[in-house]
Amino acid sequence: MVEAMKNVAKLNVELTVEERNLLSVGYKNVVGAHRASWRILSSIEHKEESK
């Protein structure tokens, strides 16, 4: 999915509203997963430092 998103971004063409929405949702899903992982790691690190 990430590769497909990168390829679409590199095409340098005007996207339809539906295509932009799909790209946006895909981006939010990828970034959201990374953000959630980062929050978990930060929380664990903070708990370890508090001990």
C-alpha positions as CSV (number, residue, x, y, z in Angstrom):
1,M,0.0,0.0,0.0
2,V,2.8,2.4,0.9
3,E,4.5,1.7,-2.4
4,A,1.3,2.4,-4.3
5,M,0.8,5.7,-2.4
6,K,4.4,6.7,-3.3
7,N,3.8,5.9,-7.0
8,V,0.6,7.9,-7.1
9,A,2.4,10.9,-5.5
10,K,5.2,10.7,-8.1
11,L,2.8,10.7,-11.1
12,N,2.5,14.5,-11.0
13,V,-1.1,14.4,-12.3
14,E,-4.3,16.0,-11.1
15,L,-6.2,13.5,-8.9
16,T,-9.9,13.2,-8.7
17,V,-11.7,14.0,-5.4
18,E,-12.2,10.2,-4.9
19,E,-8.5,9.5,-5.5
20,R,-7.4,12.3,-3.2
21,N,-9.7,10.9,-0.5
22,L,-8.4,7.4,-0.9
23,L,-4.8,8.7,-0.8
24,S,-5.6,10.7,2.3
25,V,-7.2,7.7,4.1
26,G,-4.3,5.5,3.2
27,Y,-1.8,8.0,4.4
28,K,-3.7,8.5,7.7
29,N,-3.8,4.7,8.2
30,V,0.0,4.4,7.8
31,V,0.8,7.4,9.9
32,G,-1.7,6.5,12.5
33,A,-0.1,3.1,13.0
34,H,3.3,4.6,13.4
35,R,2.0,7.2,15.8
36,A,0.3,4.6,17.9
37,S,3.5,2.5,18.1
38,W,5.5,5.6,19.0
39,R,3.1,6.5,21.8
40,I,3.3,2.9,23.2
41,L,7.1,3.0,23.2
42,S,7.2,6.5,24.8
43,S,4.8,5.4,27.5
44,I,6.9,2.3,28.3
45,E,10.1,4.5,28.3
46,H,8.4,7.0,30.6
47,K,7.3,4.2,33.1
48,E,10.8,2.8,33.1
49,E,12.4,6.2,33.9
50,S,9.9,6.8,36.7
51,K,11.0,3.7,38.6
